[in-house]
């Protein structure tokens, strides 16, 4: 599980490996192109991926978690702030809809009023409870009880 860059890594691992029983993606990038055209720091992707997606789309596709969606099997919990400008909600929506289309177990929680981080106690508690329930279910076989 991870948040931000850790969310990207979690999504990538969950979509490109069969080694995980479940993953949790918090405010993660699912598609570098979607991220590039919608975030508040578009120069980041140009620097990070050494070029523009309009000049080299293949590099963006190859390194995107969603590139391996057709082989997805890992259950995924997605958590995202509704007002996230750093990694806009469109990344979570794209991942969620893609996993649903592939019949992969997935849950999406969008936190109203939250940006890139979850900064209020009640919402932080919900994030922790959701993760605990998700992993207890997929790792220990306990009932899935998502608040």
C-alpha positions as CSV (number, residue, x, y, z in Angstrom):
1,X,0.0,0.0,0.0
2,X,1.1,3.6,-0.5
3,X,0.1,7.1,-1.1
4,X,1.1,9.5,-3.9
5,X,4.3,8.0,-5.4
6,X,3.7,5.0,-3.1
7,X,0.2,4.8,-4.6
8,X,1.7,4.8,-8.1
9,X,4.1,2.0,-7.1
10,X,1.2,0.0,-5.4
11,X,-0.9,0.3,-8.6
12,X,2.0,-0.7,-10.8
13,X,2.8,-3.7,-8.6
14,X,-0.8,-4.8,-8.4
15,X,-1.2,-4.6,-12.1
16,X,2.1,-5.9,-13.2
17,X,2.7,-8.8,-10.8
18,X,0.8,-11.7,-9.5
19,X,2.8,-11.7,-6.2
20,X,0.3,-9.7,-4.2
21,X,-3.0,-10.9,-2.7
22,X,-4.3,-7.3,-2.5
23,X,-3.1,-3.7,-2.8
24,X,-4.2,-0.3,-1.7
25,X,-3.6,2.8,-3.9
26,X,-3.8,6.2,-2.2
27,X,-3.8,9.2,-4.5
28,X,-1.8,7.3,-7.1
29,X,-1.0,7.9,-10.7
30,X,-2.7,5.2,-12.9
31,X,-1.8,6.6,-16.3
32,X,1.0,9.1,-16.9
33,X,-0.8,10.7,-19.9
34,X,-4.0,11.3,-17.8
35,X,-1.7,12.6,-15.0
36,X,0.2,14.9,-17.4
37,X,-2.8,16.6,-18.9
38,X,-4.7,17.1,-15.7
39,X,-2.2,17.9,-12.8
40,X,-1.0,21.2,-11.4
41,X,2.7,20.5,-12.3
42,X,2.8,19.3,-15.9
43,X,6.5,19.9,-16.2
44,X,7.1,17.2,-13.6
45,X,6.2,14.4,-16.1
46,X,8.2,15.9,-18.9
47,X,11.3,15.9,-16.6
48,X,10.5,12.6,-14.9
49,X,9.8,10.7,-18.1
50,X,12.4,12.6,-20.2
51,X,9.9,14.1,-22.7
52,X,6.4,15.1,-23.6
53,X,3.6,12.5,-24.1
54,X,2.8,14.4,-27.2
55,X,6.2,13.6,-28.6
56,X,6.7,10.1,-27.1
57,X,3.4,8.6,-26.0
58,X,4.9,5.1,-25.9
59,X,7.2,5.9,-23.0
60,X,4.2,7.2,-21.0
61,X,2.2,4.0,-21.8
62,X,5.0,1.6,-21.0
63,X,5.5,3.0,-17.5
64,X,1.8,3.4,-16.6
65,X,0.2,1.0,-14.2
66,X,-2.9,0.8,-16.3
67,X,-0.9,-0.4,-19.3
68,X,-1.3,-4.0,-18.0
69,X,-5.0,-3.7,-17.1
70,X,-6.0,-6.6,-19.4
71,X,-4.0,-9.0,-17.1
72,X,-5.2,-7.5,-13.8
73,X,-6.2,-9.9,-11.1
74,X,-5.1,-8.3,-7.8
75,X,-7.9,-6.8,-5.7
76,X,-7.4,-3.1,-5.3
77,X,-8.6,-0.5,-2.8
78,X,-8.4,3.0,-4.2
79,X,-8.6,6.1,-1.9
80,X,-8.4,9.6,-3.2
81,X,-9.1,13.2,-2.2
82,X,-11.9,14.8,-4.3
83,X,-10.0,18.1,-4.6
84,X,-6.6,16.7,-5.3
85,X,-4.8,18.9,-7.9
86,X,-1.4,17.2,-7.6
87,X,-2.8,13.8,-8.7
88,X,-6.3,14.6,-9.9
89,X,-9.2,12.3,-9.2
90,X,-9.4,11.3,-12.9
91,X,-6.5,8.9,-12.2
92,X,-8.5,7.1,-9.5
93,X,-11.6,7.0,-11.7
94,X,-9.7,5.6,-14.7
95,X,-8.2,2.9,-12.6
96,X,-11.5,2.1,-10.8
97,X,-13.5,1.8,-14.0
98,X,-10.8,-0.2,-15.8
99,X,-10.7,-2.7,-12.9
100,X,-14.5,-3.0,-12.8
101,X,-14.5,-3.6,-16.5
102,X,-12.0,-6.5,-16.0
103,X,-14.1,-7.9,-13.1
104,X,-11.2,-7.4,-10.6
105,X,-12.4,-6.8,-7.0
106,X,-12.1,-3.0,-6.5
107,X,-13.4,-0.4,-4.1
108,X,-13.1,3.4,-4.5
109,X,-13.4,5.9,-1.7
110,X,-13.4,9.6,-2.6
111,X,-12.9,12.0,0.3
112,X,-14.8,15.3,-0.2
113,X,-12.9,18.4,0.6
114,X,-9.5,16.6,0.7
115,X,-6.6,17.4,-1.5
116,X,-3.5,15.3,-2.2
117,X,-3.2,14.3,1.5
118,X,-5.9,13.3,3.9
119,X,-5.5,15.9,6.6
120,X,-8.6,15.7,8.9
121,X,-8.7,13.2,11.8
122,X,-12.1,11.6,10.8
123,X,-11.0,11.0,7.2
124,X,-7.6,9.8,8.3
125,X,-9.3,7.3,10.6
126,X,-11.5,6.1,7.7
127,X,-8.5,5.6,5.5
128,X,-6.8,3.5,8.2
129,X,-10.0,1.5,8.9
130,X,-10.6,0.8,5.2
131,X,-7.0,-0.4,4.7
132,X,-7.2,-2.6,7.8
133,X,-10.4,-4.2,6.7
134,X,-9.2,-4.6,3.1
135,X,-6.0,-6.4,4.1
136,X,-7.7,-8.5,6.9
137,X,-10.2,-9.7,4.3
138,X,-7.7,-10.6,1.5
139,X,-4.9,-11.8,3.7
140,X,-6.7,-13.3,6.7
141,X,-10.1,-14.2,5.2
142,X,-12.0,-12.0,7.6
143,X,-15.3,-10.4,6.4
144,X,-14.9,-7.2,4.4
145,X,-16.4,-4.4,6.4
146,X,-15.6,-1.1,4.7
147,X,-16.9,2.0,6.6
